[in-house]
Amino acid sequence: MIVVTVSRSGGIAGITRRWTVSLGEADWEDLLSRAGTDPAGRDRFVYRVTDGRRSAVIPDSRLDARLRRLLSGLGEAGDED
């Protein structure tokens, strides 16, 4: 398991939330592969995820349904800072 810090920002209110969770290696690698930009992403969520060595900035539009559920569940299951 890998402990990661997730920071979600954006949306209409622009509020940033942070939490930490444990992920399996496959999920972490999948999240890293989704990093990129979304030029049409105004008012959408952006996730910044780091394990202290590697980081990814992932716009909501680059997440599939499984990863979106995983990240939205992280805030509920993890420890919010």
C-alpha positions as CSV (number, residue, x, y, z in Angstrom):
1,M,0.0,0.0,0.0
2,I,1.1,3.5,-0.8
3,V,0.1,6.5,1.4
4,V,-0.9,9.5,-0.8
5,T,-2.1,13.0,-0.2
6,V,-5.0,14.1,-2.3
7,S,-5.9,17.8,-2.8
8,R,-9.1,18.6,-4.7
9,S,-9.6,22.2,-5.9
10,G,-11.8,24.0,-8.3
11,G,-15.5,23.7,-8.8
12,I,-17.8,26.7,-8.7
13,A,-16.9,27.6,-5.1
14,G,-13.2,27.0,-5.6
15,I,-12.7,25.3,-2.2
16,T,-9.7,23.1,-1.7
17,R,-9.9,20.0,0.4
18,R,-7.1,17.7,1.4
19,W,-6.9,14.2,2.8
20,T,-4.5,11.2,3.0
21,V,-5.3,7.6,2.1
22,S,-3.6,4.3,1.3
23,L,-3.8,3.0,-2.3
24,G,-2.8,-0.1,-4.0
25,E,0.2,0.2,-6.4
26,A,-2.0,-0.5,-9.5
27,D,-4.5,2.3,-8.6
28,W,-1.6,4.7,-7.9
29,E,0.0,4.0,-11.3
30,D,-3.3,4.4,-13.0
31,L,-3.8,7.8,-11.4
32,L,-0.3,8.9,-12.4
33,S,-1.0,7.9,-16.0
34,R,-4.0,10.3,-16.1
35,A,-2.0,13.4,-15.4
36,G,-2.4,16.2,-17.9
37,T,-4.3,19.4,-18.6
38,D,-7.8,20.2,-19.6
39,P,-8.0,23.6,-21.3
40,A,-11.8,23.5,-21.2
41,G,-11.9,22.7,-17.6
42,R,-13.3,25.9,-16.1
43,D,-15.2,25.3,-12.8
44,R,-14.3,21.6,-12.8
45,F,-12.4,19.8,-10.1
46,V,-8.7,19.2,-10.3
47,Y,-6.9,16.6,-8.2
48,R,-3.3,16.9,-7.1
49,V,-2.1,13.6,-5.8
50,T,1.4,12.9,-4.3
51,D,3.2,10.1,-2.4
52,G,6.1,12.4,-1.5
53,R,8.2,11.3,-4.4
54,R,5.8,11.4,-7.4
55,S,3.0,13.8,-8.1
56,A,0.2,14.1,-10.6
57,V,-2.2,16.9,-11.4
58,I,-5.4,15.3,-12.8
59,P,-8.3,17.2,-14.2
60,D,-11.7,15.6,-13.5
61,S,-12.3,15.1,-17.2
62,R,-9.3,12.7,-17.5
63,L,-10.8,10.3,-14.9
64,D,-12.9,7.3,-15.8
65,A,-15.9,6.3,-13.7
66,R,-13.9,3.9,-11.5
67,L,-11.2,6.4,-10.7
68,R,-13.7,9.2,-10.1
69,R,-15.5,6.9,-7.6
70,L,-12.2,6.0,-6.0
71,L,-11.2,9.7,-5.5
72,S,-14.6,10.7,-4.3
73,G,-14.5,7.9,-1.8
74,L,-11.0,8.8,-0.6
75,G,-12.3,12.0,1.0
76,E,-14.8,10.0,3.0
77,A,-12.5,7.2,3.9
78,G,-9.3,9.1,4.4
79,D,-8.1,11.5,7.1
80,E,-9.0,15.1,6.1
81,D,-6.3,17.7,6.9
